[in-house]
């Protein structure tokens, strides 16, 4: 496994790989969700590249950039064991050199949900992923459904700017009690960890109602909100039952919903989502 | 020469080309300035691609989008005779399909000069050129110095987003009387055409002063403004002697200047520029 930091070294290493390349962009602090992306990329491509970069431009001023976990040696071991060929671990100055001033903005779908609570977040995500696409020139790029709006924003960017690659979205990987895997779960103390599955319990209840015929967006949100309200440690940022193309909340009836939420458990902000109905972008979920 | 309109056809045609590819992006209405780019691309690459697309997103609401000349058959004949292998002539809907919402913004260097007078112009330019880069995946892309700020904006975009290609800038091609070739010169009536060389006369006078030792930005601008004021048909949008990296006007002394101007001759807006001193981006000018 080649590990490079400087962009010229990445380009040289990339040029030495032949056949198709699958890219797994990460911020490190790898868990089984990331490794599922690597496994899928390994199965579908001749070579696999990964990036480890905690991207400053997607963090707000009061967010957890400085305390975001960075277990680099452990991450590299995991990637090597999973058969990754090439890892890029750039410094912030490599990605954002002095004088950097170009931003990729995806307007409409960046605005609701996370966009409301994290202004500038998706501009940072879109810009760094455009750079990763140009740096690795992959044939396929792998993302987790856990960050559903991110996937939708990046799919829009890929389509609008015409990046010549395929985006592959992999299902959210969960703990046995339903908690979606996240690098931020390490922030949870034992009591908070015990409360955290409330997100997936709320999503699952709304999905059960949908499966039983419920098609009203307002009603699905009410089901989720009621369950979240039962958990004293949970503070809701938003609860949404949205059109999966516009990400705007559906007020009345629809056949497809992206259920999503951001909930603080103590000081840790967690997000989760479930897709109801047909989707071109998200994989059909394996029902428990 | 292959001529394609749909993006999938372009990708298929691109994949059929082997060896290095030089790209010449154009808005059609080709003149000897464009053809100099094609010739240079032909000399430096195994294959040459060109695009003909009058990009709506770089025109302001009161600009000349609808009347911009579109002599397509003539353009295609010229490109074929010059040995171009592949031409993309997309429709506006091919480049900006319904729901399009992703923009590339280069902030600082887009703001002065043309940016002040044509808000949104460089956002449109950067976005369409990012799309052209992704569509053709060229090894080299060719631009004329005539649009100096455009070149600076695109070089910044290429660097910041890391597009894996080289940008090549070719000298401005001029009529015998100094008028820079432009597709918009056809708008000039005979009297306006006779007045139009005033731009290059002003630039040349400032260059002569620089060559004689003048290094004061304010003084260089005064020399140009004085000459422009002598032409009754000329109405000045701006006259600049700027730092070629920031494009901000130099108030006092400097060793390098990008002299540039936008001047309306009648209803036709013309731009021109000359680089004084060393430049990494612009070619050394062949002095007359």
Interface residues (C-beta under 8 A of the other chain):
Chain A: X7 X11 X99 X100 X101 X102 X103 X104 X105 X106 X107 X108 X109 X126 X127 X130 X131 X134 X135 X137 X156 X157 X160 X161 X162 X163 X164
Chain B: X7 X11 X99 X100 X101 X102 X103 X104 X105 X106 X107 X108 X109 X126 X127 X130 X131 X134 X135 X137 X156 X157 X160 X161 X162 X163 X164
